[in-house]
Amino acid sequence: RQQGPALMEELGLVCVSSSLAGFFGRLACHPLDTCKARLQAVSATGKPLFEGIANTFATTVRREGLRGLYRGFAAVAVGGTPATCIYLTSYDLCKKRMETAGVLPSAATHLLSGLVAETVSCVVFVPVDVIKERLQIQQKQKQQHHNHHHHNQRASASLEQVSYRGSSHALRSILREEGFGGIYRGYGATLFSFGPFSALYFTFYEELKRRAHEAFSPAPTPPLLTLCCASAAGGLAAWLTSPLDLAKLRMQVERRDQSRAGSRGRTYTGLVSSLRHIAQREGLSGLFRGSLARVAFTAPNTALTMFLFEEIRRHLADGTHFRA
């Protein structure tokens, strides 16, 4: 039967396209993700480590050079690339199966396909996220020019000090200090933050793309317009789910404080309790801390990733017999 080989060939195109798109999209936008992580994180005293995207970017470059903006990139390159492949491939397969069945309306198909893609890919995404974010919020320890009390120094440095030498060292350290559960910390929170994000993103993206296609039909949709559709969908979905992403990050970057008996030495123990804790200590506006940085990262990253995914897949298909 021809259907089997054709399906495998198409699946191969999707895998290659999504892997390349994920890598190059992240390569271009990782510095903005680092700024987002640093804006969302707080010290042990509950004080923000940075204020504003521009200030975070400039301070990081001044203190650590461009290398500081790419903290955690190795983890993303090694683990995030296959995770993106799983994510986009799962979405594509699920969407096509549901469209073929024709049971659900278009919007519901895209929403559910996005949720399925996130659920499947989180098995790889979560460990990558934990390692990446812990590396991203680390800073080179500055010399203290004032004679502060040792306790205050230790508290303010708890999230800022450099203790992981790289992605592999971070992985070994987390496994040794926190066990296997450490690298999957915030798994549920990730599903409940990126699940809604993926559902909203693909729903917005597919609808915008459909309208663009109708506007230009029968001519093909200009690639730049596809880029704009992905950017708008990603930015809107990112802003709407910012509080969930903030709680997830706080859970994943927090290390166990051995001096505290309660909550196994942690402040952020679950998604709902973390959201409540942030709202009580930082106000409702605190729930959207780093939201603009999240939009600034997500909009171009999703735009580049989806644009590259669509274009690479199209060019690869043109070079094979699949389209015939």
VEXDREN-2710 file (C-alpha; in Angstrom, 1 decimal):
% VEXDREN-2710
k/r/px/py/pz
1/ARG/0.0/0.0/0.0
2/GLN/1.2/3.5/-0.9
3/GLN/-0.3/5.1/2.2
4/GLY/2.3/3.7/4.6
5/PRO/5.5/4.9/2.8
6/ALA/3.8/8.3/2.0
7/LEU/2.9/8.7/5.7
8/MET/6.4/7.8/6.8
9/GLU/7.9/10.2/4.2
10/GLU/5.7/13.0/5.4
11/LEU/6.5/12.3/9.0
12/GLY/10.2/12.5/8.2
13/LEU/9.6/15.9/6.6
14/VAL/7.8/17.1/9.7
15/CYS/10.5/15.8/12.1
16/VAL/13.4/17.4/10.1
17/SER/11.6/20.7/9.6
18/SER/10.5/21.0/13.2
19/SER/14.0/20.1/14.6
20/LEU/15.7/22.7/12.4
21/ALA/13.0/25.3/13.0
22/GLY/13.1/24.8/16.8
23/PHE/16.9/25.1/16.9
24/PHE/17.3/28.3/14.8
25/GLY/14.2/29.9/16.4
26/ARG/15.7/29.4/19.8
27/LEU/19.2/30.5/18.7
28/ALA/17.9/33.9/17.6
29/CYS/15.6/34.5/20.6
30/HIS/17.2/32.8/23.6
31/PRO/18.6/36.1/25.0
32/LEU/15.1/37.4/25.4
33/ASP/14.1/34.2/27.2
34/THR/17.0/34.7/29.6
35/CYS/15.8/38.3/30.3
36/LYS/12.3/36.9/30.9
37/ALA/13.5/34.3/33.4
38/ARG/15.6/36.9/35.3
39/LEU/12.7/39.3/35.5
40/GLN/10.4/36.6/36.8
41/ALA/12.8/35.2/39.4
42/VAL/13.2/36.7/42.9
43/SER/15.9/36.4/45.6
44/ALA/15.4/34.5/48.8
45/THR/14.1/37.7/50.4
46/GLY/11.4/38.0/47.8
47/LYS/13.0/41.0/46.0
48/PRO/13.1/41.1/42.2
49/LEU/16.6/40.5/40.8
50/PHE/16.1/42.8/37.8
51/GLU/13.7/45.6/36.6
52/GLY/12.7/46.1/33.0
53/ILE/13.7/44.3/29.8
54/ALA/16.2/46.9/28.6
55/ASN/17.9/47.1/32.1
56/THR/18.1/43.3/32.4
57/PHE/19.6/43.0/28.9
58/ALA/22.1/45.8/29.5
59/THR/23.1/44.7/33.0
60/THR/23.6/41.1/31.9
61/VAL/25.8/42.1/29.0
62/ARG/27.8/44.5/31.1
63/ARG/28.4/42.0/33.9
64/GLU/28.7/38.7/32.0
65/GLY/29.1/39.6/28.3
66/LEU/26.9/38.1/25.5
67/ARG/27.6/34.6/27.0
68/GLY/25.4/35.6/30.0
69/LEU/22.4/36.0/27.7
70/TYR/22.9/32.4/26.4
71/ARG/23.0/30.7/29.7
72/GLY/21.2/27.4/29.4
73/PHE/21.3/27.3/25.6
74/ALA/23.2/24.0/25.6
75/ALA/20.4/22.3/27.4
76/VAL/17.9/23.7/24.9
77/ALA/20.1/22.7/21.9
78/VAL/20.5/19.2/23.1
79/GLY/17.1/18.5/24.7
80/GLY/14.9/21.3/23.4
81/THR/15.4/20.5/19.7
82/PRO/14.0/17.0/19.9
83/ALA/11.3/18.3/22.3
84/THR/10.2/20.8/19.6
85/CYS/10.3/18.0/17.1
86/ILE/8.0/15.9/19.3
87/TYR/5.8/18.9/19.9
88/LEU/5.2/20.0/16.3
89/THR/5.1/16.4/15.0
90/SER/2.5/15.5/17.6
91/TYR/0.4/18.5/16.8
92/ASP/0.6/17.9/13.1
93/LEU/-0.4/14.2/13.4
94/CYS/-3.2/14.8/15.9
95/LYS/-4.6/17.7/13.8
96/LYS/-4.7/15.6/10.6
97/ARG/-6.3/12.6/12.4
98/MET/-9.0/14.8/13.9
99/GLU/-9.6/16.6/10.6
100/THR/-9.9/13.3/8.8
101/ALA/-12.4/12.1/11.4
102/GLY/-14.4/15.3/10.9
103/VAL/-16.1/15.0/14.3
104/LEU/-15.1/18.4/15.9
105/PRO/-15.2/21.9/14.6
106/SER/-12.0/23.5/13.4
107/ALA/-11.3/25.6/16.5
108/ALA/-11.8/22.6/18.8
109/THR/-9.5/20.4/16.7
110/HIS/-6.7/23.0/16.9
111/LEU/-7.2/23.5/20.6
112/LEU/-7.2/19.8/21.5
113/SER/-4.3/19.1/19.2
114/GLY/-2.3/21.8/20.9
115/LEU/-3.1/20.3/24.3
116/VAL/-2.1/16.8/23.1
117/ALA/1.2/18.1/21.6
118/GLU/2.1/19.8/24.9
119/THR/1.2/16.8/27.0
120/VAL/3.4/14.5/24.9
121/SER/6.4/16.8/24.5
122/CYS/6.5/17.8/28.2
123/VAL/8.2/14.5/29.0
124/VAL/11.3/16.0/27.4
125/PHE/10.5/19.7/27.8
126/VAL/10.3/19.8/31.6
127/PRO/13.8/18.6/32.4
128/VAL/15.2/20.9/29.8
129/ASP/13.2/23.8/31.3
130/VAL/14.4/23.1/34.8
131/ILE/18.1/23.0/33.8
132/LYS/17.7/26.0/31.4
133/GLU/16.0/28.3/33.9
134/ARG/18.3/27.5/36.8
135/LEU/21.3/28.4/34.6
136/GLN/19.6/31.5/33.2
137/ILE/19.0/33.1/36.6
138/GLN/22.5/32.6/37.8
139/GLN/24.8/35.6/37.8
140/LYS/28.5/36.0/38.4
141/GLN/28.8/36.9/42.1
142/LYS/29.7/40.6/42.5
143/GLN/32.2/41.8/45.1
144/GLN/30.5/43.3/48.0
145/HIS/31.6/46.9/48.5
146/HIS/29.5/47.4/51.7
147/ASN/29.8/45.4/54.9
148/HIS/26.4/43.7/55.0
149/HIS/25.5/41.1/57.5
150/HIS/26.4/37.6/56.4
151/HIS/22.8/36.4/56.7
152/ASN/21.6/39.1/54.3
153/GLN/24.4/38.3/51.9
154/ARG/23.5/34.6/51.9
155/ALA/19.8/35.3/51.5
156/SER/20.1/37.7/48.6
157/ALA/22.6/35.4/46.8
158/SER/20.5/32.3/47.0
159/LEU/19.2/32.6/43.5
160/GLU/22.0/34.7/42.1
161/GLN/25.2/32.8/42.8
162/VAL/26.8/30.7/40.2
163/SER/26.8/27.1/41.4
164/TYR/26.1/25.2/38.1
165/ARG/29.1/25.1/35.8
166/GLY/27.0/24.0/32.8
167/SER/24.0/22.0/31.6
168/SER/25.5/18.6/32.3
169/HIS/26.8/19.7/35.8
170/ALA/23.3/21.1/36.5
171/LEU/21.7/17.8/35.6
172/ARG/24.1/15.8/37.8
173/SER/23.7/18.2/40.7
174/ILE/19.9/18.3/40.6
175/LEU/19.8/14.5/40.4
176/ARG/22.2/14.2/43.3
177/GLU/20.6/16.8/45.6
178/GLU/17.0/16.5/44.7
179/GLY/16.6/13.1/43.1
180/PHE/14.8/12.2/39.9
181/GLY/11.8/14.3/40.9
182/GLY/14.0/17.4/40.8
183/ILE/14.4/17.4/37.1
184/TYR/10.7/17.0/36.7
185/ARG/9.9/19.7/39.2
186/GLY/6.8/21.7/38.1
187/TYR/5.7/19.0/35.6
188/GLY/2.0/19.6/36.5
189/ALA/2.5/23.3/36.5
190/THR/4.1/23.1/33.1
191/LEU/1.2/21.2/31.7
192/PHE/-1.2/23.7/33.2
193/SER/0.7/26.7/31.9
194/PHE/2.0/25.6/28.5
195/GLY/-1.1/23.4/27.9
196/PRO/-3.4/26.4/27.8
197/PHE/-0.7/28.4/25.9
198/SER/-0.4/25.8/23.2
199/ALA/-4.2/25.4/22.9
200/LEU/-4.7/29.2/22.6
201/TYR/-1.7/29.6/20.3
202/PHE/-2.6/27.0/17.7
203/THR/-6.3/28.1/17.8
204/PHE/-5.3/31.8/17.2
205/TYR/-2.6/30.8/14.6
206/GLU/-4.7/28.5/12.5
207/GLU/-7.6/31.0/12.5
208/LEU/-5.4/34.0/11.5
209/LYS/-3.7/31.8/8.8
210/ARG/-7.1/30.7/7.5
211/ARG/-8.3/34.3/7.2
212/ALA/-5.0/35.3/5.5
213/HIS/-5.4/32.5/3.1
214/GLU/-8.9/33.5/2.2
215/ALA/-7.9/37.1/1.7
216/PHE/-5.1/36.1/-0.8
217/SER/-6.8/33.1/-2.4
218/PRO/-6.3/31.7/-5.0
219/ALA/-2.7/33.1/-4.8
220/PRO/-0.5/31.5/-2.0
221/THR/-0.3/33.4/1.3
222/PRO/2.9/35.5/1.4
223/PRO/5.5/34.0/3.8
224/LEU/5.7/37.4/5.7
225/LEU/2.0/37.2/6.5
226/THR/2.5/33.7/7.9
227/LEU/5.2/35.2/10.1
228/CYS/2.9/37.9/11.3
229/CYS/0.1/35.4/12.1
230/ALA/2.4/33.3/14.2
231/SER/3.9/36.3/15.9
232/ALA/0.4/37.8/16.8
233/ALA/-0.9/34.4/18.0
234/GLY/2.2/33.7/20.1
235/GLY/2.3/37.2/21.7
236/LEU/-1.4/37.1/22.7
237/ALA/-1.3/33.5/24.0
238/ALA/1.9/34.3/25.9
239/TRP/0.4/37.4/27.7
240/LEU/-2.8/35.6/28.6
241/THR/-0.9/32.7/30.2
242/SER/1.8/34.8/31.9
243/PRO/0.7/34.2/35.5
244/LEU/0.8/30.5/34.9
245/ASP/4.3/30.7/33.4
246/LEU/5.5/32.8/36.3
247/ALA/4.3/30.3/38.9
248/LYS/5.9/27.5/37.0
249/LEU/9.2/29.2/36.8
250/ARG/9.3/30.1/40.5
251/MET/8.6/26.4/41.3
252/GLN/11.3/25.1/38.9
253/VAL/14.1/27.4/39.9
254/GLU/13.6/27.2/43.7
255/ARG/16.1/25.0/45.5
256/ARG/15.3/23.2/48.7
257/ASP/16.2/25.2/51.8
258/GLN/17.5/22.6/54.3
259/SER/17.1/25.0/57.2
260/ARG/13.3/25.0/56.7
261/ALA/11.2/22.1/57.8
262/GLY/7.9/23.2/56.3
263/SER/6.9/22.3/52.8
264/ARG/10.0/20.2/52.5
265/GLY/12.1/23.4/52.5
266/ARG/10.2/25.1/49.7
267/THR/8.0/28.2/49.3
268/TYR/6.5/27.4/45.9
269/THR/4.9/23.9/46.3
270/GLY/2.1/23.9/43.7
271/LEU/0.6/26.0/40.9
272/VAL/-2.5/27.3/42.9
273/SER/-0.6/27.9/46.1
274/SER/2.3/29.6/44.1
275/LEU/-0.2/31.9/42.4
276/ARG/-1.8/32.8/45.8
277/HIS/1.6/33.4/47.4
278/ILE/2.7/35.7/44.6
279/ALA/-0.6/37.6/44.6
280/GLN/-0.4/38.1/48.4
281/ARG/3.2/39.2/48.5
282/GLU/3.5/41.1/45.2
283/GLY/-0.1/42.1/44.4
284/LEU/-2.2/41.2/41.4
285/SER/0.3/43.1/39.1
286/GLY/3.0/40.8/40.4
287/LEU/1.3/37.9/38.6
288/PHE/2.1/39.6/35.4
289/ARG/5.8/40.2/36.3
290/GLY/7.9/39.6/33.2
291/SER/4.8/39.4/31.0
292/LEU/6.1/41.9/28.5
293/ALA/9.5/40.1/28.3
294/ARG/7.5/36.8/27.8
295/VAL/5.7/38.4/24.9
296/ALA/8.9/39.9/23.6
297/PHE/10.5/36.5/23.5
298/THR/7.5/34.3/22.5
299/ALA/6.2/36.5/19.6
300/PRO/9.4/36.4/17.6
301/ASN/10.3/32.8/18.7
302/THR/7.0/31.3/17.7
303/ALA/6.9/33.4/14.5
304/LEU/10.4/32.3/13.5
305/THR/9.8/28.6/14.5
306/MET/6.5/28.3/12.6
307/PHE/7.8/30.3/9.6
308/LEU/10.9/28.1/9.4
309/PHE/8.8/25.0/10.0
310/GLU/6.4/25.8/7.2
311/GLU/9.1/26.9/4.7
312/ILE/11.6/24.1/5.4
313/ARG/8.9/21.5/5.1
314/ARG/7.7/23.0/1.8
315/HIS/11.2/23.2/0.4
316/LEU/12.0/19.7/1.5
317/ALA/8.8/18.4/0.0
318/ASP/9.6/20.2/-3.3
319/GLY/12.9/18.2/-3.4
320/THR/11.2/14.8/-3.0
321/HIS/8.6/12.8/-4.9
322/PHE/6.1/13.1/-2.1
323/ARG/4.1/16.0/-3.6
324/ALA/3.7/14.0/-6.8
END
